Amino acid sequence: MIPYARQNISDLDIEAVIAVLKSDFLTQGPKVLEFEKAIANYSGAKFAVAVSNATSALHIACLAAGLTSQDTLWTSPISFVASANCGLYCGAKVKFCDIHPKTYNLDPEVLETKLREAAAASDLPKIVIPVHLAGQSCDMKKISELAKKYSLTIIEDASHAIGGSYRNKKIGNCEFSDMTVFSFHPVKIITTGEGGVITTNNPQLYEKLISLRSHGITRAQDKLERNDGPWYYEQQGMGFNYRLTDIQAALGLSQLTRLDTFVERRNELADMYGRLLNKLPLTLPEIDADCVSAFHLYIVCLDRSRTDMNHREIFEKLRAAEIGVNLHYIPIYRQPYYSRMGYRIQDFPIAEQYYSTAISLPMFFDLSANDQEYVAETLKTILSRN
Ligand SMILES: *Cc1c(COP(=O)(O)O)cnc(C)c1O
C-alpha cells in the first residue's frame, strides 16, 4: 500500500536521538530548550513552548487564553477533532463555521456574518481557531481584523503548516494571531514521534503556557510566594504533565534542519500531480497568491459538473489498487459524540459538499515518481469508466 503520508528519518536523526539516550537528560532538558529556540527562530515568533502533542498544545493554549465553561470557541468543521475538543476540555461550548469552497479553510465571510449575528445576540466566542488545512494559511489578515473588532483570541491550528508562508512570512510568527500550534505527529511535515509546539509573541501567555505544561509548578526563585528551603517549589496554579522529552526534541531539531527541503519537495510533488491530473474531472488544490503551502496533504475533489461517479466507490477502487487514499476530514459535527450535542448538517452546506467529494492522495517526502504516476494512471482509469 502506498500510504497517504509517511515520515522520513535520516541517519543523522537517529544519531541525534542516540546522543540524547547517552546523556543525563531524557525528559525535558537542554534539548527541549534548544528546540524551542530553533522553532521560535524559524517561525519568527518571540516564544515557543514545546509540549507532548498538538492536542495538549491546543488545550493549554485555550486555558492560557482564559477559556472557561462560560465561553464559546469557534472553529472549522473540516479539521481533526482535536481543533474542537480543546474547547470541550475547558468546559466551553463549541460552534462551527462553514468552509470556503475553494480553499476549504474557514470562510472569513461566513465568519464575519456569524460574528455580526453573535454580537447582536451577545453570544460572541472568546476564541476562534482557524485551521490551515493541508498546509495553506487561512485568510489571517481578515480574521485578525475581525478579532480586533470583536475582541477575540485567535489560535492558529497550523498542525499541517509548519514551513509554509503567508504574506511572505513563515506561518507561526503570530503577526495575525495570539498563538500558533504545530504538530509533530509522524504524518505531519516534520516529526518528533509525538509532539507539538505553541508559538506566541505575548510574554504573559508564554508564562502561562510554561506553567500549564508542567503541573502549574514553578521553581523560579523570583516567582516563589515564599521559600521554605533548597528543596522548595510551588504549585501556583493548575497544570498538567504535557512535557516533550529531550529524546523527541533532539529528533525535532534534526528534522528541522531539513524542513525547507521537505516543503520544497512537497511543492514539487504538488506541481507534478497538477500536471498529471489536470485533464481529469477533479478540482485540484488552488493556492492563494498570499500563500506558500507546506502541502501536508494533497486534496482533490470530484468536480460534480464533470462526473457523477460515486465517491465511496472511487475510494474503494483506489484502496483496492493499494493506494492509501484518505479523507481529511469527516466534518467534526458528524462525529457521533458531536452529533448527539445537536449540530445540524444543513448548517454547513460547503463542508457537506466537500465531504462528499474530497480525496487525499499520497503526499510525502519519499513518494517516488513511479508511485505518483501509478496514482495518476489508476485515478484516470477509474474516472474514465463513467
Ligand atoms: C494532527 C492534528 C492535530 C493533533 O495533533 P497531535 O500532535 O496528533 O495531537 C490537531 N489539529 C490538526 C488540524 C491536525 O491535523
The ligand as an SDF file (V2000), in Angstrom:
LIG
                    3D

 15 15  0  0  0  0  0  0  0  0999 V2000
   -2.7020   16.2360   13.7100 C   0  0  0  0  0  0  0  0  0  0  0  0
   -3.6140   17.3500   14.0550 C   0  0  0  0  0  0  0  0  0  0  0  0
   -3.8770   17.7350   15.3760 C   0  0  0  0  0  0  0  0  0  0  0  0
   -3.4100   16.9410   16.5550 C   0  0  0  0  0  0  0  0  0  0  0  0
   -2.0630   16.7410   16.5570 O   0  0  0  0  0  0  0  0  0  0  0  0
   -1.3850   15.7210   17.5860 P   0  0  0  0  0  0  0  0  0  0  0  0
    0.0320   16.1760   17.6200 O   0  0  0  0  0  0  0  0  0  0  0  0
   -1.5600   14.3500   16.9900 O   0  0  0  0  0  0  0  0  0  0  0  0
   -2.0620   15.8580   18.8850 O   0  0  0  0  0  0  0  0  0  0  0  0
   -4.6620   18.8450   15.6000 C   0  0  0  0  0  0  0  0  0  0  0  0
   -5.1760   19.5510   14.5760 N   0  0  0  0  0  0  0  0  0  0  0  0
   -4.9760   19.1920   13.2990 C   0  0  0  0  0  0  0  0  0  0  0  0
   -5.5580   20.0370   12.2170 C   0  0  0  0  0  0  0  0  0  0  0  0
   -4.2040   18.0810   12.9990 C   0  0  0  0  0  0  0  0  0  0  0  0
   -4.0300   17.7120   11.7270 O   0  0  0  0  0  0  0  0  0  0  0  0
  1  2  1  0
  2  3  1  0
  2 14  2  0
  3  4  1  0
  3 10  2  0
  4  5  1  0
  5  6  1  0
  6  7  2  0
  6  8  1  0
  6  9  1  0
 10 11  1  0
 11 12  2  0
 12 13  1  0
 12 14  1  0
 14 15  1  0
M  END
$$$$
